[in-house]
Amino acid sequence: MRTLVVATEYPWPVNSGSRLRLATTLEALRACGPVDLFSVVAKSRVDFNPASRELGLERVERITIDDRPPGVADYVRALRLAWAPFELPLRNRPVVQRALRDFTSDADASQGQGGRYQLVWYFQVRAWVLAGGPSIPSAPSVVDIDDLEDQKILARAALPRHDGSAGGRLRRRAGLVWTTADARRWQRLHRRIAGRVAATVVCSELDASRSGLPGVRVIPNGYPNPQKPVGRDGVSSPPVVVFQGTLRYPPNADAARFLVEEIGPRLRALVPGVQIRLVGVTPPALAVLAAPPAVTLVGQVPDMSAELGVADLVVIPLRYASGTRVKILEAFAHRIPVVSTAIGAEGLDVHAGQHLLVADDPDGIARACARLLEDDPLRQRIVDEAQALYRARYQSTHVQEEVATLAREVAGA
């Protein structure tokens, strides 16, 4: 079985949840036969390593597209299509389609009839849209939706706003009209895709229910089994709290501000001297959060193991999101206790008080963090239960088996 993967992500280095999901998918598909990867990324991104030779992909191509914010012409283009979300970079479709045609033509020329694909796997909705829908007419396709963008949009719109002026209320009402319309467009797009492909995939039963799509398949996120977990039994002095993730991603950026500005002062009142480390690509707008040693902006690291090795606690203060958080599974695998908001933990088969502690307001999150930094028996029980859940359900090998099963089913049909 020969597979073409079209992705709006590039998996190397594997330093984010989306990159890990793509890398896991590629490894699973590679076990089924030859795999070609066609990756579409923003021009402004430079955080790439050479393709992994160990994976043994047949061909890899990465092209860049214009990632400027949408202009008037872009919104007009989207308005002409009832299914097109406003933020989709539709102006890039001709470029992507042309490059993809060249890529697949080269595969045919180099492989002969054997270059034909038996399966096309689209990683994320944008890949399917930019490729122009079914780009290989003779091959059945799968779209890994991954995150439900409409759920993120609606959750973000529901966040409390502090501007109570007449102008602020007017802007909020106008914003709600716009975001609601955009969320509906994402929902129409998901239905459009489901009607044109062999299978759609999301990463949790919760998202499957929310999507409303017929026959949607659930393939969870996973994390590779570490040879030796880096979590420690004791708590360092001063204690260290880590939040990891790409901070240019809006839900993570909001969570970082929430952690530093609202949770941090309350936590330091309970646990004096506690240090917060924000690990991941950091845009200039968040530089104001740095206040060493209380708050350190670590930036992107080549390997999270060193940062996890100094972490006494991982906190996930997300206030809006969709999908599931690989950073939680990472902490579970390394035996580091976790405090999360309910939204941060949703979609995973976790139970508050058993696998992690859950709270949503700044005071509650600070108290939960303090408990796990001061109560050693609680820490031990939490990490034992969390690691057991990870090993039973969320190891990458389990996820790869589910990807391979779906791929063979679709290609065989």
Residue pairs with C-beta under 8 A, 6 or more apart in sequence:
1 32
1 33
1 118
1 119
1 407
1 408
1 411
2 33
2 34
2 35
2 36
2 111
2 114
2 115
2 116
2 117
2 118
2 119
3 29
3 32
3 33
3 34
3 35
3 36
3 117
3 118
3 119
3 120
3 121
3 407
3 411
4 35
4 36
4 38
4 104
4 107
4 117
4 119
4 120
4 121
4 136
4 139
5 22
5 25
5 26
5 29
5 35
5 36
5 37
5 38
5 120
5 121
5 122
5 123
6 38
6 40
6 100
6 120
6 121
6 122
6 123
6 127
6 128
6 131
6 135
7 22
7 37
7 38
7 39
7 40
7 122
7 123
7 124
7 127
8 39
8 40
8 41
8 123
8 124
8 126
8 127
8 130
9 18
9 19
9 22
9 39
9 41
9 123
9 124
10 19
10 22
10 39
10 41
10 48
10 62
11 19
11 20
11 22
11 23
11 26
11 52
12 19
12 23
12 48
12 49
12 50
12 51
12 52
13 19
13 47
13 49
13 302
14 20
14 23
15 47
15 300
15 301
15 302
15 304
16 245
16 246
16 280
16 326
17 221
17 245
17 323
17 325
17 326
17 327
18 124
18 146
20 221
20 222
20 223
20 326
20 396
21 123
21 144
21 146
21 203
21 221
21 326
22 123
23 52
23 55
24 222
24 396
24 399
24 400
24 403
25 121
25 123
25 144
25 403
26 35
26 37
26 55
26 57
27 55
27 396
27 400
28 399
28 400
28 401
28 402
28 403
28 404
28 407
29 35
29 119
29 121
29 403
29 404
29 407
30 55
30 56
30 57
31 400
31 404
32 404
32 407
32 408
32 411
33 118
34 58
35 57
35 58
36 57
36 58
36 59
36 60
36 103
36 107
36 117
37 51
37 57
37 59
37 60
37 61
38 61
38 63
38 99
38 100
38 103
39 60
39 61
39 62
39 63
40 62
40 63
40 64
40 65
40 92
40 96
40 126
40 127
40 130
41 48
41 62
41 63
41 64
41 65
42 64
42 65
42 67
43 64
43 65
43 66
43 67
44 67
45 64
45 67
47 281
47 300
48 62
51 57
51 60
59 103
59 106
59 107
61 99
61 103
63 95
63 96
63 99
65 89
65 92
65 95
65 96
65 130
66 89
66 91
66 92
67 89
70 78
70 86
70 87
70 89
73 91
74 86
74 89
74 90
74 91
75 86
77 84
77 90
77 91
78 84
78 85
78 86
78 88
78 90
78 185
81 90
82 185
82 188
83 185
83 188
83 189
83 192
84 90
84 129
84 185
84 189
85 149
85 182
85 185
85 186
85 189
86 178
86 182
86 185
87 182
88 126
88 129
89 126
89 130
90 129
92 130
93 129
93 130
93 132
96 130
96 131
96 132
97 130
97 131
97 132
97 135
100 131
100 135
101 135
104 117
104 135
104 136
107 115
107 117
108 115
108 116
109 115
116 138
116 139
117 136
117 138
117 139
118 139
118 140
118 411
119 139
119 140
119 141
119 142
119 407
119 410
119 411
120 134
120 135
120 136
120 139
120 140
120 141
120 142
121 141
121 142
121 144
121 407
122 128
122 131
122 141
122 142
122 143
122 144
122 197
123 144
123 146
124 144
124 145
124 146
124 147
125 143
125 145
125 146
125 149
125 189
125 190
125 193
127 143
128 141
128 143
128 193
128 197
129 189
133 196
134 141
134 196
134 197
140 197
140 198
140 410
140 411
140 413
141 197
141 198
141 410
142 197
142 198
142 199
142 200
142 201
142 406
142 407
142 410
143 193
143 197
143 199
143 200
143 201
144 200
144 201
144 219
145 190
145 193
145 200
145 201
145 202
145 207
145 211
145 216
146 201
146 202
146 203
146 323
147 203
147 207
147 321
147 322
147 323
148 186
148 190
148 202
148 207
148 210
148 211
148 322
148 323
149 183
149 186
149 322
150 182
150 183
150 184
150 186
150 187
150 190
151 207
151 210
151 322
152 251
152 320
152 321
152 322
153 179
153 182
153 183
153 186
154 179
154 180
154 183
155 319
155 320
155 321
155 322
155 343
156 179
156 250
156 251
156 254
156 320
157 175
157 176
157 179
157 180
158 320
159 254
159 319
159 320
161 168
161 172
163 169
163 171
163 172
187 212
190 200
190 211
190 213
191 212
191 213
193 200
194 200
194 213
194 214
194 215
194 216
198 410
198 413
199 215
199 217
199 406
199 410
200 211
200 213
200 215
200 216
200 217
201 216
201 217
201 218
201 219
201 406
202 208
202 211
202 216
202 217
202 218
202 219
202 323
203 218
203 219
203 220
203 221
203 323
203 324
203 347
204 218
204 220
204 323
204 324
204 346
204 347
204 348
205 218
205 347
206 346
206 347
207 218
207 322
207 323
207 347
208 216
208 217
208 218
217 406
219 399
219 402
219 403
219 406
220 324
220 348
220 393
220 394
220 398
220 399
220 402
221 323
221 324
221 325
221 326
221 329
221 394
221 399
222 326
222 329
222 394
222 395
222 396
222 397
222 398
222 399
222 400
223 326
223 329
223 330
223 332
223 333
223 390
223 394
223 395
223 396
224 333
224 395
224 396
225 333
225 391
225 395
225 396
225 397
226 305
226 333
226 334
229 333
229 334
229 335
229 387
230 305
230 308
230 309
230 334
230 336
231 308
231 311
231 331
231 334
231 335
231 336
231 383
232 309
232 312
233 376
233 379
233 380
234 376
235 312
235 373
235 374
235 376
235 379
236 310
236 312
237 273
238 273
238 274
238 275
238 293
239 271
239 273
239 274
239 275
239 312
239 313
239 373
240 274
240 275
240 277
240 310
240 311
240 312
240 313
241 267
241 274
241 275
241 276
241 277
241 311
241 312
241 313
241 314
241 315
241 369
242 276
242 277
242 279
242 307
242 308
242 310
242 311
242 313
242 314
242 315
243 255
243 256
243 259
243 276
243 277
243 278
243 279
243 314
243 315
243 316
243 317
244 278
244 279
244 280
244 304
244 307
244 314
244 327
244 330
245 252
245 255
245 279
245 280
245 327
246 252
246 280
246 281
247 253
247 256
247 278
247 280
247 281
247 282
247 283
247 286
248 281
248 282
248 283
251 318
251 319
251 320
251 321
252 280
252 318
253 283
253 285
253 286
254 318
254 319
254 320
255 316
255 317
255 318
255 319
255 344
256 278
256 286
256 289
257 286
257 289
258 317
258 319
258 362
259 276
259 278
259 315
259 317
260 276
260 278
260 289
260 291
260 295
261 289
262 362
263 315
263 317
263 362
263 365
263 366
263 369
264 276
264 294
264 295
266 362
266 363
266 365
266 366
267 274
267 365
267 366
267 369
267 370
268 274
268 294
269 366
270 366
270 367
270 369
270 370
271 369
271 370
271 373
271 374
274 369
274 373
275 293
275 294
275 295
275 296
276 294
276 295
276 296
277 296
277 298
277 307
277 310
277 311
278 286
278 289
278 295
278 296
278 297
278 298
279 298
279 299
279 301
279 304
279 307
280 298
280 299
280 300
281 299
281 300
282 297
282 299
282 300
286 297
287 297
289 295
289 297
290 296
290 297
298 307
301 307
304 330
308 314
308 330
308 331
308 334
308 336
311 331
311 336
312 336
312 337
312 373
313 336
313 337
313 338
313 339
313 369
313 372
313 373
314 327
314 328
314 330
314 331
314 336
314 337
314 338
314 339
315 338
315 339
315 340
315 365
315 369
316 325
316 327
316 328
316 338
316 339
316 340
316 341
316 344
316 345
317 340
317 341
317 344
317 365
318 325
318 340
318 341
318 343
318 344
319 341
319 343
320 343
321 343
321 344
321 346
323 347
324 346
324 347
324 348
325 340
325 344
325 345
325 348
328 338
328 340
328 344
328 345
328 348
328 350
328 356
329 348
329 390
329 394
331 337
331 338
331 386
332 338
332 355
332 383
332 386
332 387
332 389
332 390
332 394
333 387
333 390
335 383
335 386
335 387
336 383
337 356
337 357
337 372
337 379
337 382
337 383
337 386
338 355
338 356
338 357
338 382
338 386
339 356
339 357
339 358
339 359
339 365
339 368
339 369
339 372
340 356
340 357
340 358
341 358
341 359
341 360
341 365
342 358
342 360
343 360
345 352
345 356
345 358
348 394
349 389
349 393
350 356
350 386
350 389
352 358
354 382
354 385
355 382
355 385
355 386
355 389
356 382
356 386
357 368
357 371
357 372
357 382
358 368
359 365
359 367
359 368
371 378
372 378
372 379
372 382
